[in-house]
Amino acid sequence: MKQIPKKYFKDVPIEIQREEKPHYVYFILAKEGNLKRVKIGKCDKEEGIMKRFSSLNTSSPIDLKIIGYLKGYEKDWHRYFKEHRIKGEWFDFNKIEHILVRLQLKVPKEILFTFKEQIKAHYSKDENEDIFSELKKINSNVYATTEYQRRIFGERSEWFYLHRASKRFDPNDKDYEYVTEHAYHISKLLNLFCFGTDFCSNVRITEARTIKLDRFNDPIYPREIYYQTSDANRGGTYGISVRSGFILFQAYKNFLRLRKRGVYVNGFETNNRRQEQVTIEKKELLYIIDNLSHDLKKDLGILVYDAEKHEWIDNSKNVN
């Protein structure tokens, strides 16, 4: 699913600005044999990224490659990947590559210029028609970034397909219609799943200021609408993208639809082994429902605790 423009939601506020201003977060790859590490650092100014990279590359015993950079908060990205930290600002590239490849990181113009010149020098003497076409396309920054990223990530790079994909938004797309028309219901569902903000507040539909990852590692891009699920000033994984929300809502609707039809298809229950499994699953479902019901009754005051009897008693007669 593509990004959904803000205009398809009504009265959506932009997320709260943090006290700290966003900066430029860069990703630098160090490859030594099969060991791949990525450094996640920051610069206050965009032009400082190349200075930082040059300094690191000069002092490093192995060649470094800058993957790219984005505007955001370094501590957020350290928090996202904290389980894969090797030391300090260095992280295991192999463990987070599948996420980095989807971030559409910007490449410094100096790196991109050098890369273009290398490609032109490599193919300039070849008279093959396909190569000539490649030389024409490499002048495009988008295409050059595509090829640069592909050489780092391989064929997995989503940048590799970016120049081929249509960026047009189709308002008649059923997915967009479904998400925009059901945004309120999706918010309520996320509250039900305890995705609400701090202090039991409700999920808020808001507009992102900077790029971030949602709770399922789906990138949320600047100016994109998402479901905010905790205080933005705290950083970290604090959102659900409209794509993730859509998937959760679909899964929940399918769950309810199966239960409405009788929980399980009768045809499966003719098999004894399947019958036993169905019985176990039904008991587990009943256990979950009973526990939820018990907790809700306590919250509503239908059940109250009797300290003398040391037990919960029915108080439904006194509840309006």
NORWOUR-V45645 format. One line per field, one symbol per residue. ss: DSSP state (@ for helix, = for strand, . for the rest). Layout:
ss = ???
This chain:
ss = .....@@@....==........==========..=========....@@@@@@@@@@@@....=========.@@@@@@@.@@@===..===@@@@@@@@.....=..@@@@@@@@@@@@@@@.....@@@@@@@@@...@@@@@@@@@@@@@@@@..@@@@...........@@@@@@@@.@@@@@@@@@@.....@@@...====....==.....==....====...@@@....===@@@@@@@@@@@@@@@@@@@.....@@@@@.@@@@@@@@@@@@@@@@@@@@@@@@@@@@...====....====.@@@..
